[in-house]
Amino acid sequence: MDEIERERVFLLKQLPADILNYKSVSIQIGDFTLSNAVDLLKIRRKGEKYELIKKEDIKDGTRHEHVIPLNKEEFELLFPVTVRKHSKLRVFYPLGSLMCEIDIYLDDMAGYARAEVEFDSDKTMNDFVAPDWFGDEITLLNHTIHEGLGTITFQTMVDRFKEKNISLNAVFLPTV
C-alpha cells in the first residue's frame, strides 16, 4: 500500500484529561540500520498488525509511505535482527474532524510524549490551530531530533531539545 502522508508533529505540555477514554494500541518499532534518514526501512507491530515500512520524503511534512503487511511469524523472525528498537503507546484522540495520534513512549524514553496530526490536504494542514495542551511544533525537527531512537533515553531528548531552545517536560499517563 502506498499513500501520501501529510502531518504536523508537536510536543505536549500535558495529556488531555479524558485521554483514557480513547482507543489505544501498543507499538513496537525496529530499525534495520543505525541511520536516522527519513527513508529508513522499519518493521512495526501495531497491536496485532505487522508491517514493513519504507518512507520517501517529498517535502516538509509530506512523505510517500510504502507499507507491506507481514504475518506474526515474519515479524518475529525479522524483529530480532533490527539494530534499534523502541516501544510506545499510541492513543487515537479526535480533534474535531481530525485524528490526533498521541505517542507516549515507554522504557528508557518514559516521560516523552508527542502528538501527530494527519491531514487530507495542504490547506487543512496549513490552517490547523493546535489546542492549548500541545507544546512546541517539532515537525521540521522530528527526524533529526529522534536520531538514535531505540538507543537513547528521555534525558537525551531533554538535552537535545534544550540545544534547540525548546523545553521538554515529562508527560505520563494518569494512574487509575
C-alpha positions as CSV (number, residue, x, y, z in Angstrom):
1,M,0.0,0.0,0.0
2,D,1.3,3.5,-0.9
3,E,-0.1,6.7,0.4
4,I,0.8,10.4,0.7
5,E,1.3,11.4,4.4
6,R,0.7,15.0,5.5
7,E,1.4,15.6,9.1
8,R,2.5,18.0,11.8
9,V,4.2,16.9,15.0
10,F,4.0,18.6,18.4
11,L,5.4,18.1,21.8
12,L,2.8,18.0,24.6
13,K,2.6,20.3,27.6
14,Q,0.2,17.7,29.2
15,L,-2.1,15.0,28.2
16,P,-5.8,15.8,27.8
17,A,-7.8,14.9,30.9
18,D,-10.0,12.4,29.1
19,I,-7.2,10.5,27.3
20,L,-8.1,7.2,29.0
21,N,-11.5,7.3,27.3
22,Y,-10.0,6.7,23.8
23,K,-8.7,3.8,21.9
24,S,-5.1,3.0,22.2
25,V,-2.6,0.4,20.8
26,S,0.8,-0.8,21.8
27,I,3.5,-0.3,19.2
28,Q,7.0,-1.8,18.8
29,I,9.3,-0.4,16.1
30,G,12.6,-1.7,14.9
31,D,15.0,-0.1,12.5
32,F,17.3,-2.1,10.3
33,T,20.2,0.4,10.3
34,L,21.6,3.0,12.6
35,S,20.9,5.7,10.1
36,N,18.4,8.4,11.0
37,A,17.4,9.0,7.4
38,V,13.7,9.7,6.7
39,D,13.7,6.8,4.2
40,L,14.9,4.2,6.7
41,L,13.4,0.7,6.4
42,K,11.4,-0.2,9.6
43,I,9.4,-3.0,10.9
44,R,6.4,-2.3,13.2
45,R,3.9,-4.2,15.3
46,K,0.8,-2.2,16.0
47,G,-1.4,-4.3,18.2
48,E,-1.8,-7.5,16.2
49,K,-0.9,-5.8,12.9
50,Y,2.6,-6.4,11.5
51,E,4.2,-4.3,8.8
52,L,7.4,-3.5,6.9
53,I,7.6,0.3,6.2
54,K,9.7,2.4,3.8
55,K,9.1,6.2,3.5
56,E,10.2,8.7,0.9
57,D,10.5,12.4,1.8
58,I,8.6,14.6,-0.7
59,K,8.6,17.9,1.1
60,D,8.4,19.2,4.7
61,G,5.6,17.3,6.4
62,T,4.8,15.2,3.4
63,R,6.0,11.7,2.7
64,H,5.3,8.8,0.4
65,E,4.8,5.8,2.6
66,H,5.1,2.2,1.4
67,V,3.7,-0.4,3.7
68,I,4.0,-4.2,3.2
69,P,1.8,-6.3,5.5
70,L,3.6,-9.1,7.4
71,N,2.2,-12.0,9.4
72,K,3.2,-12.6,13.0
73,E,5.8,-15.3,12.1
74,E,7.5,-13.0,9.6
75,F,7.6,-10.2,12.2
76,E,9.0,-12.5,14.9
77,L,11.7,-13.6,12.5
78,L,12.7,-10.1,11.4
79,F,12.3,-8.0,14.6
80,P,15.3,-9.5,16.4
81,V,17.7,-8.5,13.6
82,T,16.8,-4.8,13.9
83,V,19.5,-2.7,15.4
84,R,17.4,-0.2,17.2
85,K,14.0,-0.9,19.0
86,H,11.5,1.2,20.9
87,S,8.0,0.9,22.3
88,K,5.2,3.3,22.8
89,L,1.5,3.5,23.5
90,R,-0.4,5.3,20.7
91,V,-3.8,6.9,21.7
92,F,-6.2,7.9,18.9
93,Y,-7.6,11.2,20.1
94,P,-10.2,13.2,18.0
95,L,-9.7,16.9,17.3
96,G,-12.9,17.9,15.7
97,S,-12.9,16.3,12.2
98,L,-9.2,15.4,12.5
99,M,-7.5,12.5,14.3
100,C,-4.5,13.1,16.6
101,E,-2.2,10.2,17.4
102,I,-0.6,10.8,20.8
103,D,2.5,8.7,21.3
104,I,3.5,8.0,24.9
105,Y,7.0,6.5,24.9
106,L,7.9,3.6,27.3
107,D,11.0,2.1,28.8
108,D,14.1,4.3,28.6
109,M,12.1,7.0,26.9
110,A,9.3,7.1,29.6
111,G,8.1,10.7,30.1
112,Y,8.4,11.6,26.4
113,A,5.1,12.2,24.6
114,R,4.3,13.9,21.3
115,A,1.3,14.3,19.0
116,E,1.0,13.8,15.3
117,V,-1.9,15.2,13.4
118,E,-2.5,13.9,9.8
119,F,-4.3,16.0,7.2
120,D,-6.0,15.2,3.9
121,S,-4.9,18.4,2.1
122,D,-2.1,21.0,2.3
123,K,-4.7,23.7,3.1
124,T,-6.1,21.8,6.1
125,M,-2.5,21.2,7.3
126,N,-1.5,24.8,7.0
127,D,-4.8,26.1,8.6
128,F,-4.5,23.9,11.7
129,V,-4.6,25.6,15.1
130,A,-3.1,23.5,17.8
131,P,-5.1,23.0,21.1
132,D,-3.7,24.6,24.3
133,W,-2.3,21.3,25.6
134,F,0.0,21.0,22.7
135,G,3.5,22.3,23.1
136,D,6.1,23.4,20.5
137,E,5.8,22.2,17.0
138,I,8.6,19.9,16.0
139,T,7.6,18.8,12.5
140,L,10.8,20.0,10.9
141,L,13.0,18.6,13.7
142,N,11.1,15.3,14.0
143,H,13.6,13.0,12.3
144,T,16.8,14.7,13.3
145,I,15.8,15.1,16.9
146,H,14.9,11.4,17.2
147,E,18.4,10.3,16.0
148,G,19.3,7.0,17.7
149,L,15.7,6.4,18.9
150,G,15.8,3.0,20.4
151,T,19.2,3.6,21.9
152,I,18.7,6.9,23.8
153,T,16.9,8.0,27.0
154,F,14.4,10.6,28.0
155,Q,17.3,12.7,29.4
156,T,19.0,12.6,26.0
157,M,15.8,14.1,24.5
158,V,15.6,16.8,27.2
159,D,19.2,17.7,26.3
160,R,18.6,17.7,22.5
161,F,15.5,19.9,22.8
162,K,17.4,22.3,25.2
163,E,20.0,22.8,22.4
164,K,17.1,24.0,20.2
165,N,15.8,26.3,23.0
166,I,12.8,24.0,23.5
167,S,11.7,22.9,26.9
168,L,10.7,19.3,27.2
169,N,8.6,18.3,30.2
170,A,7.9,14.8,31.3
171,V,4.4,13.6,30.5
172,F,2.9,10.4,31.8
173,L,-0.5,8.7,31.6
174,P,-2.7,9.3,34.6
175,T,-3.0,6.4,37.0
176,V,-6.4,5.0,37.6
